[in-house]
């Protein structure tokens, strides 16, 4: 390549570099396998190559690739090319059909004074920069949360001329635990499986592309019944507890069982109405209709924000967030302040709604940029 030519790559490379330097320092005390951190020039070159590759077509298909900035010796079982390949957009597009499956990364490193693709890997170190092409002109910079997690933390999202840099956890206050988990720092590790399961449920809900609502209510309380239209057609009795059991200390089931049950429950959110679970992950009902209890005020305004740098919170009407699904979820979280709602739209938007004691109103957190 003659040089970077995607303007957003140059504009945001320095800020992304600082993110990796901070997180690498934070992770150093918690993991011996952290790193390596890319510099701004490397980030610019990687983003530029991936952006132009995303606009290519290979046999009519847009390429889907994932680049991991790491030397081959940091991979447990790499597949090495006899000759390292160019990082050029056309070369990446030609490779795309072979590495389109989830979990396969093209390894990139400085070889012979230039960035080249040395092969493929399925494992990457913590805080290693991973750059994923998710669509034409749509890229996500991310890194693995910790060595025990399959989830990657998003750092930046590029879409055309626009880019979003995710906030750090320290920049959030009064945020729900799930959001803090997604933006947390490596030193804390935050190995709370409940947060990880919520994340899995959110990703699975978004994946079925039908839209849906998941209501999470406090266990041991029936106050949620005041906000549900009766009779409940799809009530579950006794509560379905397999997910809760898999998270229990006595469980020795494989992680594949957890993924299966998560998908099973997330699939219920595709049914018209909301799915209801406790904060212990016991399924209570699905396809439920949300109603406003007698005497309770109608939700008029909600706070909406996105956890990105330079983002500004706004007070809007619930219908500004979407249609009936968002409005009813906002009403539920206003009336049931100990509960929260995860709302997926058919267009890929994803919102976490929870009552904010600080603002004395429902706060809608836009999360789709964190779930890519």
Buried (B, 14 or more C-beta within 10 A) or exposed (E): BEEBEBEBBBEBBBBBBEBBBBBBBBBBEBBEBBBBBBEBBBBBBBBBBBBBBBBBEBEEEBBBBBBBBBBBEBBEEBBEBEEBBBBBBEBBBBBBBEBBEEEBBBBBBEEEEEBBBBBBBEBBBBBBBBBBBBEBBBBBBBBBBBBEBEBBBBBBBBBEEEBBBBBBBEEBEEBBBBBBBBBBBBBBBBEBEBBBBBBBBBBBBBBBEBBBBBBBBBBEEEBBBEBBEEEBEBBBEEBBBBBBBBBEEEEEEEEEBBBBBBBBBBBBBBBEBBBBBBBBBBBBBBBBBBBBEEEEEEBEBBBBBBBBEEBEBEEEBBEBBBEEBBBBBBBBBBBBEBBBBBBBBEEEBBBBBBBBEEEEBBBBBBBBBBBB
